[in-house]
Amino acid sequence: DVAAIEALFAKHSSDGLMTEEELRSVPAIKDMLEQGELLSTELSEIWSCAPKFPDEKSVEKIDVESFVQVYRDIDDLFEDDDDVVEEKAEADPIERIQNDIELAETDEGGRMYELRQIYAQLTDDNSKETISFRDIMQWEDISTLIDDDELGEDELVSLWEKATGVKGMDVTMNFGMFVKFNDALDDLFEFDDEETSDDGVEDEDEGNDPAQGEEDAAESVEPEASVPPAPLPVINDEDLPPGVLFSMIANESYLVGRDEIKRWGELNDMLNEEDITQAEVDALFDSAPKAPGAVDLLDEEGFESFFDSIDNLFEDEDDGDEEAEPAIDEKELKEELLELLEDLAKLAEDEGQQLCGLDCSELEQERVLEVVGELEREPYNQVVVPD
């Protein structure tokens, strides 16, 4: 039973991986080594054939799939011995592994089977052997907890980093890490249940008063007022790619509407600072392509179009600032021309030459004509005729 073997791995591994020392400490394998029924060299050879995953300290480790292979190799080793010796005075050592597996086959074994099915579905959806943080965000169980405000996104990131053992969300998660992630998730909600039960004891003590009980019964007849759902948190992370931002603000149908747009923190800042108006946002949202079959909702492609249109809006403003620079050139060229003509007039007066530069040299003429030519080519060289 693969699920039971995986449960045995989860019990004796750490961080979703297992060292050779941890493998040798598995009770059934340790017993066979001590009894001499499995040689240390045989186990070392089996270990060397299994796929490894070195960590930061260059320590070789195996994941759950490699552990299943090691278990089967040990099983095959004893099956070969059974072909030679048909009767044994003692129980087959492999039975001790089966006993260990049977211990895991109850509720834990069923849970591992369920997690394996979920993991297989997630990897089938992304066509990969591991899952990413985005896959976890799209997992229906997680998205429901977030939508119901029972799990914060900061808590989800913390659970991810604890399971993978790596800071950040760039690393992918194998099945062993996925099991550890779910264990931490269960522990989080078990802690919440304990707090709730403690509150319930206090409420039960307060309800022992018969008069209070009658009042509660009378109040229970009255219809309860509907409580509006708590608002979802605003995503204040900066410079997020549009695809990542979409996955963080999308609703349970993995679509984004006008309410979900309000969770975009950077856009809220732009509105507050009046860098963009609400009317502009509404116009860009209306022009973005909508999800097929949905009214006023964007899928990931439509949201990226909406995101880019806002980004392009600010790029256009930057281009406008650059176009204002020729005014500076206009002033510089005019000042240069006036200074040049003033110098020529002063030179003519000092040397007794004719006015208006009639006696200037060819070099001086070329320089004046060059500046005038530059002014003529500029778009602001216009003659305004008064009315």
PLY file of the C-alpha trace (Angstrom):
ply
format ascii 1.0
element vertex 387
property float x
property float y
property float z
element edge 386
property int vertex1
property int vertex2
end_header
0.00 0.00 0.00
1.81 3.11 -1.25
-0.23 5.45 0.95
0.79 3.50 4.06
4.47 3.57 3.04
4.17 7.34 2.54
2.64 7.64 6.02
5.62 5.72 7.43
7.96 8.13 5.60
6.14 11.17 6.97
6.48 9.77 10.51
10.28 9.36 10.36
11.35 12.17 7.95
11.92 15.86 8.48
11.12 18.73 6.12
9.77 16.26 3.59
13.19 14.59 3.14
15.10 11.76 4.83
18.82 11.21 5.41
20.50 7.80 5.37
20.81 7.99 9.16
17.06 8.58 9.49
16.41 5.66 7.11
18.52 3.35 9.27
16.54 4.49 12.36
13.19 3.30 10.95
12.27 0.59 13.53
11.81 -2.36 11.13
14.97 -1.56 9.15
16.97 -0.95 12.33
15.79 -4.34 13.73
16.82 -6.19 10.55
20.27 -4.56 10.65
20.76 -5.49 14.33
19.62 -9.10 13.71
21.93 -9.41 10.71
19.04 -10.20 8.41
19.85 -7.08 6.36
23.51 -6.24 5.89
24.69 -2.66 6.25
26.43 -2.95 2.86
23.18 -4.12 1.26
21.31 -1.15 2.65
24.10 1.20 1.54
23.88 -0.21 -2.00
20.09 0.27 -2.04
20.58 3.83 -0.73
23.12 4.64 -3.44
20.66 3.62 -6.17
17.86 5.87 -4.90
17.54 9.42 -6.37
19.03 12.03 -3.99
18.27 15.64 -3.16
21.36 17.37 -1.62
20.59 20.24 0.71
22.56 23.43 1.42
25.06 21.45 3.52
25.55 18.94 0.67
23.94 16.17 2.76
22.28 13.57 0.54
18.56 13.05 1.23
15.68 11.16 -0.36
12.08 12.21 -0.80
8.96 10.08 -0.39
9.16 8.60 -3.92
12.75 7.47 -3.30
11.71 6.00 0.07
9.04 3.90 -1.68
11.75 2.66 -4.05
14.05 1.77 -1.12
11.22 -0.12 0.58
10.50 -2.10 -2.60
14.19 -2.89 -3.08
14.35 -4.31 0.46
11.18 -6.29 -0.22
12.69 -7.67 -3.44
15.83 -8.65 -1.51
13.84 -10.82 0.88
11.69 -12.25 -1.91
14.92 -13.56 -3.48
15.79 -15.22 -0.16
12.33 -16.80 -0.04
13.05 -18.61 -3.33
15.99 -20.36 -1.64
14.53 -21.02 1.81
10.82 -21.95 1.69
10.33 -22.49 5.43
11.62 -20.25 8.21
11.61 -20.80 11.94
11.15 -17.10 12.58
8.72 -14.64 10.97
9.83 -13.11 7.68
11.68 -9.86 8.53
9.68 -8.07 5.85
6.63 -8.70 8.00
8.06 -6.26 10.51
7.94 -3.59 7.82
4.36 -4.63 7.10
3.59 -4.31 10.82
5.01 -0.82 10.81
2.87 -0.04 7.79
-0.23 -1.47 9.47
0.35 0.91 12.37
0.18 3.78 9.88
-2.86 2.34 8.08
-5.82 3.65 10.11
-6.78 7.27 10.16
-3.25 8.42 9.24
-3.11 6.06 6.28
-6.46 7.32 5.01
-5.32 10.90 5.44
-2.13 10.25 3.47
-4.16 8.68 0.68
-6.40 11.76 0.57
-3.39 14.11 0.51
-1.81 12.05 -2.28
-5.00 12.42 -4.33
-5.08 16.19 -3.77
-1.37 16.52 -4.62
-1.87 14.46 -7.78
-4.73 16.74 -8.82
-2.65 19.88 -8.24
0.31 18.51 -10.23
-2.03 17.35 -13.01
-3.44 20.89 -13.24
0.01 22.47 -13.69
1.52 19.56 -15.67
4.54 19.44 -13.35
5.88 17.08 -10.68
5.89 19.76 -7.97
3.53 22.58 -7.00
4.13 26.31 -6.67
2.81 28.90 -4.21
0.36 30.00 -6.88
-0.99 26.41 -7.10
-1.57 26.48 -3.33
-3.38 29.84 -3.66
-5.66 28.30 -6.29
-6.38 25.16 -4.24
-10.08 25.37 -3.41
-9.61 24.56 0.29
-7.08 27.38 0.74
-8.98 29.94 -1.36
-12.13 29.21 0.68
-10.29 29.76 3.97
-8.91 33.06 2.67
-12.27 34.21 1.31
-13.93 33.36 4.65
-11.22 35.35 6.43
-10.20 32.25 8.40
-6.65 32.26 7.02
-4.60 35.38 6.42
-2.22 35.63 3.47
0.66 36.34 5.85
-0.19 33.12 7.70
-0.25 31.23 4.39
3.21 32.55 3.45
4.51 31.55 6.91
3.12 28.00 6.50
4.68 27.77 3.00
8.12 28.87 4.21
7.97 26.49 7.19
7.07 23.52 4.97
9.64 24.23 2.24
12.36 25.40 4.64
13.16 28.30 2.30
12.44 32.01 2.75
10.20 33.36 0.00
7.76 31.88 -2.48
10.01 31.07 -5.47
10.77 27.45 -4.48
8.40 24.62 -5.45
6.94 22.02 -3.08
7.25 18.23 -3.32
4.81 15.76 -1.73
6.74 15.46 1.54
6.68 19.23 1.94
2.98 19.21 1.04
2.31 16.78 3.91
4.23 19.00 6.32
2.30 22.05 5.05
-1.01 20.33 5.82
0.22 19.21 9.24
1.07 22.83 10.12
-2.29 23.97 8.71
-4.13 21.41 10.88
-2.15 22.47 13.95
-3.12 26.10 13.31
-6.83 25.32 13.28
-6.58 22.87 16.20
-5.16 25.75 18.24
-8.09 27.94 17.14
-10.55 25.17 18.12
-9.00 24.95 21.61
-9.48 28.69 22.10
-13.08 28.39 20.91
-13.77 25.50 23.31
-12.35 27.50 26.22
-14.71 30.34 25.35
-17.54 27.83 25.19
-16.90 26.66 28.76
-17.24 30.19 30.03
-20.44 30.66 28.05
-21.80 27.40 29.49
-21.11 28.53 33.06
-22.87 31.81 32.40
-25.87 29.94 31.01
-26.54 27.97 34.23
-28.85 30.75 35.47
-32.47 29.57 34.75
-33.71 33.15 34.34
-30.96 33.85 31.87
-31.89 30.67 30.04
-35.48 31.85 29.63
-34.27 35.18 28.27
-31.99 33.40 25.81
-34.88 31.19 24.69
-37.05 34.23 24.12
-34.30 35.96 22.18
-33.72 32.89 20.05
-37.24 33.22 18.65
-36.35 36.57 17.14
-34.71 36.39 13.70
-31.00 37.12 13.75
-29.81 40.15 11.85
-27.52 39.26 8.97
-23.92 40.15 9.69
-22.05 41.55 6.68
-18.89 39.59 5.81
-15.60 41.07 6.96
-13.71 42.89 4.19
-10.82 41.03 2.65
-7.32 42.43 3.28
-5.77 44.95 0.90
-2.65 43.74 -0.94
-0.03 46.38 -0.19
2.96 44.60 -1.75
4.66 46.81 -4.35
5.80 46.01 -7.91
3.95 42.67 -8.08
3.66 41.13 -11.57
0.06 41.36 -12.86
-0.39 37.57 -12.80
0.67 37.29 -9.14
-1.49 40.27 -8.13
-4.46 38.74 -9.96
-4.10 35.44 -8.06
-4.00 37.31 -4.73
-7.13 39.45 -5.24
-9.26 37.11 -7.40
-12.56 35.85 -5.96
-13.54 32.22 -5.41
-14.37 31.92 -9.12
-10.85 33.13 -9.96
-12.20 36.35 -11.47
-11.74 40.03 -10.59
-14.58 42.57 -10.38
-14.79 46.15 -9.20
-14.86 45.09 -5.52
-11.71 43.00 -5.93
-9.96 45.95 -7.64
-10.34 47.87 -4.36
-7.93 45.36 -2.74
-5.10 46.57 -5.02
-3.08 48.67 -2.57
-0.89 50.51 -5.10
-3.96 51.63 -7.08
-5.55 52.92 -3.86
-2.41 54.95 -3.19
-2.56 56.44 -6.68
-6.19 57.42 -6.14
-5.44 58.96 -2.73
-2.54 60.96 -4.17
-4.74 62.01 -7.12
-2.29 60.56 -9.63
-5.34 58.96 -11.23
-9.07 59.60 -10.83
-11.81 57.09 -10.11
-13.43 58.02 -13.41
-10.23 57.06 -15.25
-10.07 53.75 -13.40
-13.72 53.00 -14.26
-13.13 53.87 -17.92
-10.06 51.61 -18.14
-11.95 48.79 -16.40
-14.88 49.15 -18.82
-12.52 48.99 -21.82
-10.69 45.86 -20.59
-11.86 42.54 -22.16
-14.28 40.70 -19.88
-14.22 37.01 -18.94
-16.29 34.77 -21.27
-19.82 34.35 -19.93
-19.26 36.85 -17.10
-20.71 40.32 -16.64
-18.31 43.05 -15.54
-15.67 40.52 -14.42
-12.09 40.08 -15.64
-10.17 36.85 -16.06
-6.38 36.84 -15.80
-5.92 37.99 -19.42
-8.42 40.83 -18.98
-6.83 41.93 -15.71
-3.38 42.05 -17.30
-4.84 44.29 -20.04
-6.36 46.55 -17.35
-3.04 46.55 -15.44
-1.07 47.47 -18.58
-3.48 50.28 -19.49
-2.87 51.93 -16.10
0.88 51.42 -16.47
0.81 52.93 -19.96
-1.09 55.92 -18.64
1.87 56.91 -16.50
4.35 56.14 -19.29
2.45 58.64 -21.49
2.88 61.28 -18.79
6.61 60.58 -18.71
6.75 61.03 -22.49
4.94 64.35 -22.07
7.62 65.53 -19.65
10.30 64.63 -22.17
8.49 66.58 -24.92
8.64 69.71 -22.75
12.43 69.74 -22.96
12.62 71.54 -26.40
11.46 74.75 -24.66
14.80 74.74 -22.88
16.60 74.24 -26.21
14.57 77.11 -27.70
15.74 79.48 -24.98
19.35 78.35 -25.28
19.42 78.78 -29.07
17.89 82.26 -28.93
20.26 83.36 -26.20
23.22 81.98 -28.15
22.14 83.85 -31.31
21.65 87.14 -29.45
25.00 86.82 -27.68
26.71 86.06 -30.99
25.17 89.10 -32.70
26.06 91.29 -29.72
29.68 90.13 -29.89
29.83 90.90 -33.63
28.41 94.41 -33.06
30.90 95.10 -30.28
33.77 93.84 -32.46
32.69 96.06 -35.35
32.58 99.12 -33.07
36.02 98.41 -31.58
37.73 97.75 -34.93
35.86 100.35 -36.96
34.05 97.78 -39.09
30.66 98.19 -40.71
27.53 97.54 -38.66
25.27 94.49 -38.89
28.27 92.21 -39.38
28.92 93.21 -42.95
32.69 92.93 -42.39
32.61 89.68 -40.34
34.69 86.71 -41.38
33.39 83.63 -43.20
33.74 81.58 -39.99
31.58 84.10 -38.09
28.99 84.10 -40.88
28.81 80.30 -40.86
28.24 80.24 -37.10
25.40 82.80 -37.31
23.77 80.91 -40.18
24.16 77.61 -38.28
22.31 78.93 -35.22
19.60 80.54 -37.37
19.18 77.28 -39.30
18.70 75.34 -36.08
16.04 77.80 -34.96
14.25 77.49 -38.30
14.07 73.69 -38.01
12.48 73.72 -34.56
8.66 73.20 -34.37
8.25 76.29 -32.19
9.60 78.56 -34.98
6.25 80.18 -35.76
5.32 83.75 -36.63
2.25 84.97 -34.78
0.31 87.54 -36.77
-1.60 89.93 -34.53
-5.29 90.48 -35.22
0 1
1 2
2 3
3 4
4 5
5 6
6 7
7 8
8 9
9 10
10 11
11 12
12 13
13 14
14 15
15 16
16 17
17 18
18 19
19 20
20 21
21 22
22 23
23 24
24 25
25 26
26 27
27 28
28 29
29 30
30 31
31 32
32 33
33 34
34 35
35 36
36 37
37 38
38 39
39 40
40 41
41 42
42 43
43 44
44 45
45 46
46 47
47 48
48 49
49 50
50 51
51 52
52 53
53 54
54 55
55 56
56 57
57 58
58 59
59 60
60 61
61 62
62 63
63 64
64 65
65 66
66 67
67 68
68 69
69 70
70 71
71 72
72 73
73 74
74 75
75 76
76 77
77 78
78 79
79 80
80 81
81 82
82 83
83 84
84 85
85 86
86 87
87 88
88 89
89 90
90 91
91 92
92 93
93 94
94 95
95 96
96 97
97 98
98 99
99 100
100 101
101 102
102 103
103 104
104 105
105 106
106 107
107 108
108 109
109 110
110 111
111 112
112 113
113 114
114 115
115 116
116 117
117 118
118 119
119 120
120 121
121 122
122 123
123 124
124 125
125 126
126 127
127 128
128 129
129 130
130 131
131 132
132 133
133 134
134 135
135 136
136 137
137 138
138 139
139 140
140 141
141 142
142 143
143 144
144 145
145 146
146 147
147 148
148 149
149 150
150 151
151 152
152 153
153 154
154 155
155 156
156 157
157 158
158 159
159 160
160 161
161 162
162 163
163 164
164 165
165 166
166 167
167 168
168 169
169 170
170 171
171 172
172 173
173 174
174 175
175 176
176 177
177 178
178 179
179 180
180 181
181 182
182 183
183 184
184 185
185 186
186 187
187 188
188 189
189 190
190 191
191 192
192 193
193 194
194 195
195 196
196 197
197 198
198 199
199 200
200 201
201 202
202 203
203 204
204 205
205 206
206 207
207 208
208 209
209 210
210 211
211 212
212 213
213 214
214 215
215 216
216 217
217 218
218 219
219 220
220 221
221 222
222 223
223 224
224 225
225 226
226 227
227 228
228 229
229 230
230 231
231 232
232 233
233 234
234 235
235 236
236 237
237 238
238 239
239 240
240 241
241 242
242 243
243 244
244 245
245 246
246 247
247 248
248 249
249 250
250 251
251 252
252 253
253 254
254 255
255 256
256 257
257 258
258 259
259 260
260 261
261 262
262 263
263 264
264 265
265 266
266 267
267 268
268 269
269 270
270 271
271 272
272 273
273 274
274 275
275 276
276 277
277 278
278 279
279 280
280 281
281 282
282 283
283 284
284 285
285 286
286 287
287 288
288 289
289 290
290 291
291 292
292 293
293 294
294 295
295 296
296 297
297 298
298 299
299 300
300 301
301 302
302 303
303 304
304 305
305 306
306 307
307 308
308 309
309 310
310 311
311 312
312 313
313 314
314 315
315 316
316 317
317 318
318 319
319 320
320 321
321 322
322 323
323 324
324 325
325 326
326 327
327 328
328 329
329 330
330 331
331 332
332 333
333 334
334 335
335 336
336 337
337 338
338 339
339 340
340 341
341 342
342 343
343 344
344 345
345 346
346 347
347 348
348 349
349 350
350 351
351 352
352 353
353 354
354 355
355 356
356 357
357 358
358 359
359 360
360 361
361 362
362 363
363 364
364 365
365 366
366 367
367 368
368 369
369 370
370 371
371 372
372 373
373 374
374 375
375 376
376 377
377 378
378 379
379 380
380 381
381 382
382 383
383 384
384 385
385 386
